[in-house]
Amino acid sequence: MKKPPILMIVIALNLLVLVALVFAYPHLMVSPGPLVKGHAELATDCFACHAAWRGASSGRCAECHAIADVGLKTTKGVPIATGTIKGSFHQQLIEQDCMACHSDHQGPKLTKRSRKPFSHELLKVPVRDTCASCHAAPKDTVHRGLKVECSKCHESQAWKPAHFDHALLAQAELDRCESCHNAPTDRLHRQIQGSCKTCHKTEAWKPATFDHNKYFVLDRDHEATCDTCHKNNDYSRYTCYGCHEHSQAKVRAEHVEEGIQNFENCVECHRDPRVEPEKKGGGRERGGRERD
């Protein structure tokens, strides 16, 4: 009979020693990292949570952490004076799988985390739709007036990005843009006192429906305040008399003399030829046209 090589015997003996060490000192041989603070006393007792060849199980967790008491009582049955957020949802999970979220071993920080990301899909549907049972409502100006569920705008995976729909607001809030938005401070907007919705839609700030150039180009000679032309911020009307030294009586007399009846709408004929073309015929339409 052929004798086994000495090398094979040495390897086999080393493997046996290695296996023996794994069972004798598992926390030194195979531990993925130190335990979290709450379980530090179990650092050398791996089999308190793990079964040989099968790993940790939720059943072992429940032997110390009764599901009904999580967040409400300590593992020794002492009531927790201040309720924690844990008490709000651990009893409402669709399955009691502790390993789905917890590992309790603090592995290398660059590769593992001791707590796995929580999935809202683990919650029972009624609780999943009641965000306030776990989360405090935001108190900023955007959220404090809302009475709808967070899921109308936010996804359960992350708070941002959100998809806000102004239709969720009450009509009173919808008419008060400044309750959520800061007023624009550019030259055009800082003089406007009307409602934003006159020019803008709730779906997006741009494109705006108002284009001043369609009516009159505000060239360098007309960089005046809105109130210069639109008295009392009434943008349905304008006047040129705020700057141009004319008198209404004189203007009337000169235009009537030329047979021009519609002389109230100055910009209909008088444009700045440096920025936009003159109207055909010099803008001198004669007689009888209705006033705009």
C-alpha positions in Angstrom: 0.0 0.0 0.0 1.3 3.4 -1.0 1.8 5.8 1.8 0.3 9.3 1.6 2.9 12.0 0.9 4.0 13.9 4.0 3.0 17.2 2.4 -0.6 16.1 2.1 -0.6 15.0 5.8 0.7 18.4 6.8 -1.9 20.3 4.7 -4.7 18.1 6.2 -3.5 18.7 9.7 -3.4 22.5 9.1 -6.9 22.5 7.7 -8.1 20.6 10.8 -6.4 23.1 13.1 -7.9 26.0 11.0 -11.4 24.6 11.3 -11.0 24.1 15.0 -9.8 27.7 15.4 -12.9 28.9 13.5 -15.2 27.2 15.9 -13.1 28.1 19.0 -12.6 31.8 18.1 -15.1 32.7 15.4 -15.0 36.4 16.4 -11.3 36.5 15.5 -11.3 34.2 12.5 -14.4 35.1 10.4 -16.0 38.2 12.0 -16.9 40.8 9.3 -16.1 43.6 11.9 -16.9 44.7 15.4 -20.5 44.7 16.6 -22.6 47.8 17.0 -22.5 49.4 20.5 -25.8 47.8 21.6 -24.5 44.3 20.9 -20.9 44.9 22.0 -21.3 42.4 24.9 -21.9 39.6 22.4 -18.6 40.3 20.6 -17.1 36.9 21.6 -20.4 34.9 21.5 -21.0 34.6 17.8 -23.5 31.7 18.3 -25.8 34.0 20.3 -27.0 35.2 16.9 -25.5 32.7 14.3 -26.1 29.1 13.7 -23.2 27.0 12.3 -23.3 27.0 8.5 -26.6 28.9 8.4 -25.6 32.4 9.6 -27.8 34.8 11.6 -31.6 34.5 11.6 -34.5 36.7 12.5 -35.6 34.1 15.0 -32.5 34.5 17.0 -33.1 38.3 17.0 -36.7 37.9 18.3 -35.4 35.8 21.2 -34.2 39.0 22.7 -36.1 41.7 20.7 -39.8 41.0 20.9 -41.3 42.6 17.7 -44.2 44.0 19.7 -41.8 45.8 22.0 -39.3 47.3 19.5 -39.2 51.0 20.1 -41.5 50.8 23.1 -39.6 48.7 25.7 -36.0 47.6 26.2 -34.9 44.0 25.8 -35.3 43.8 29.6 -39.0 44.9 29.4 -38.4 48.4 30.7 -40.7 51.0 29.0 -38.8 53.5 26.9 -39.8 56.9 28.4 -39.7 58.8 25.1 -41.2 56.9 22.2 -38.9 56.5 19.2 -39.7 56.4 15.6 -38.9 52.7 15.6 -42.1 52.1 17.6 -44.1 53.5 14.7 -43.3 50.9 12.1 -41.5 47.8 13.3 -44.9 46.3 14.3 -46.3 47.3 10.9 -43.8 45.4 8.6 -45.2 42.9 6.1 -42.6 40.3 7.3 -40.3 40.1 10.2 -37.0 39.8 8.4 -34.4 41.6 10.6 -31.6 40.7 8.2 -33.3 42.8 5.5 -32.2 46.0 7.2 -29.7 45.1 9.9 -26.4 43.4 10.0 -25.0 44.8 13.2 -21.5 44.1 12.2 -19.6 47.3 11.4 -17.7 46.2 8.4 -15.0 48.3 6.6 -16.5 51.7 6.2 -15.5 52.0 2.6 -17.3 48.8 1.5 -20.1 48.0 3.9 -22.6 49.6 6.3 -23.9 48.1 9.5 -27.4 49.2 8.6 -28.8 48.4 5.2 -31.0 51.0 3.4 -34.6 50.8 4.6 -37.2 50.0 1.9 -40.7 51.5 2.4 -42.0 48.5 0.5 -41.6 46.5 3.7 -44.4 48.4 5.3 -48.0 47.5 5.2 -49.9 49.5 2.7 -52.0 51.6 5.2 -48.9 52.6 7.1 -46.9 53.2 3.8 -49.5 55.8 2.8 -49.4 57.6 6.2 -46.0 59.3 6.2 -46.8 61.3 9.3 -46.8 58.1 11.4 -42.9 58.1 11.1 -41.9 61.4 9.6 -42.4 64.9 11.0 -44.1 67.3 8.6 -41.8 70.0 7.1 -42.6 73.4 8.4 -41.1 75.5 5.6 -43.2 77.9 3.6 -43.7 75.4 0.8 -45.1 72.6 2.9 -46.9 74.2 5.9 -50.1 74.9 4.0 -50.4 71.5 2.3 -53.0 69.0 3.5 -52.2 66.2 1.1 -50.0 63.1 1.5 -46.3 63.4 0.7 -46.6 60.8 -2.0 -48.4 63.3 -4.2 -45.0 64.9 -4.8 -42.3 62.7 -3.3 -41.1 59.2 -4.0 -40.5 56.8 -1.1 -36.9 56.1 -2.4 -35.8 59.7 -1.8 -37.2 63.1 -0.7 -35.7 64.7 -3.8 -36.4 65.2 -6.6 -40.0 66.1 -6.0 -42.7 66.6 -8.6 -45.0 69.4 -7.3 -48.3 70.1 -8.8 -49.9 73.5 -8.0 -53.3 72.0 -8.4 -52.8 70.5 -5.0 -53.0 73.9 -3.4 -56.2 75.5 -2.2 -57.4 78.4 -4.4 -56.6 80.9 -1.7 -53.0 79.7 -1.6 -52.8 79.4 -5.4 -53.5 83.1 -5.7 -50.7 84.0 -3.3 -47.5 83.1 -5.2 -45.4 85.2 -2.8 -46.3 82.8 0.1 -43.8 80.3 -1.5 -41.9 82.2 -4.1 -39.6 85.2 -3.8 -40.6 88.0 -6.1 -38.2 88.5 -9.0 -36.0 91.6 -8.5 -35.1 92.3 -12.1 -36.0 95.7 -13.7 -39.2 94.4 -15.2 -40.6 92.5 -12.3 -39.7 94.7 -9.4 -42.2 97.3 -10.5 -45.1 95.0 -11.1 -47.6 94.6 -8.3 -50.1 92.4 -10.1 -50.5 88.6 -9.9 -47.8 86.4 -11.5 -50.5 84.4 -13.3 -51.2 87.3 -15.5 -48.1 86.3 -17.5 -46.9 83.0 -16.1 -48.4 79.5 -15.8 -48.1 77.3 -12.7 -46.5 74.5 -14.8 -43.3 76.5 -15.4 -42.1 80.1 -15.0 -41.0 80.1 -18.7 -42.2 80.6 -21.3 -44.2 83.6 -20.0 -47.1 84.7 -22.1 -46.2 88.4 -22.0 -43.7 89.9 -24.5 -43.5 93.6 -24.2 -41.7 93.8 -27.6 -44.8 92.7 -29.3 -46.4 96.0 -28.2 -43.5 98.3 -27.9 -39.7 97.8 -27.8 -38.2 99.2 -24.6 -35.1 100.6 -26.2 -32.5 102.8 -24.4 -34.7 105.9 -24.8 -37.5 104.1 -23.0 -35.9 102.6 -20.0 -38.4 104.2 -17.8 -40.3 102.7 -14.8 -43.5 100.9 -15.6 -45.5 103.5 -13.8 -44.2 106.2 -16.2 -46.3 104.7 -19.0 -48.7 102.6 -17.0 -50.2 104.8 -14.3 -51.2 103.1 -11.1 -49.7 99.8 -12.5 -52.7 99.5 -14.8 -51.1 97.6 -17.6 -54.2 97.7 -19.7 -53.5 101.3 -20.5 -50.5 103.5 -21.2 -49.6 107.1 -21.8 -46.8 108.9 -23.5 -47.4 112.2 -21.8 -45.3 111.1 -18.8 -42.2 112.0 -20.8 -43.1 113.7 -24.0 -43.8 117.3 -23.7 -47.1 117.4 -25.5 -50.5 118.7 -24.4 -53.5 116.7 -25.3 -55.2 119.8 -26.8 -52.3 120.5 -29.1 -52.0 116.8 -30.1 -55.7 116.7 -30.9 -55.6 119.9 -33.0 -52.6 118.8 -35.0 -54.0 115.3 -35.7 -57.5 116.5 -36.6 -56.0 119.0 -38.9 -54.3 116.0 -40.7 -57.6 114.1 -40.7 -56.4 111.6 -38.1 -59.2 110.6 -35.8 -57.5 107.9 -33.8 -54.6 109.7 -32.1 -54.9 108.3 -28.6 -53.0 105.1 -29.4 -49.6 106.8 -30.0 -47.5 103.7 -30.5 -49.8 102.6 -33.3 -47.9 105.1 -35.5 -45.0 106.4 -33.6 -42.3 103.8 -33.3 -38.5 104.0 -32.8 -37.1 103.4 -36.3 -33.7 102.4 -34.8 -35.2 99.2 -33.2 -38.2 98.4 -35.3 -39.5 99.4 -38.7 -41.9 102.2 -39.2 -45.4 101.2 -40.0 -46.3 101.3 -43.7 -47.6 104.8 -44.7 -45.9 106.5 -41.8 -48.6 105.2 -39.5 -50.9 108.0 -40.5 -54.2 106.2 -40.8 -57.0 108.7 -41.4 -60.5 109.0 -40.2 -63.0 107.0 -38.3 -61.0 104.0 -36.9 -62.3 102.6 -33.6 -60.1 103.2 -30.6 -58.3 100.1 -29.3 
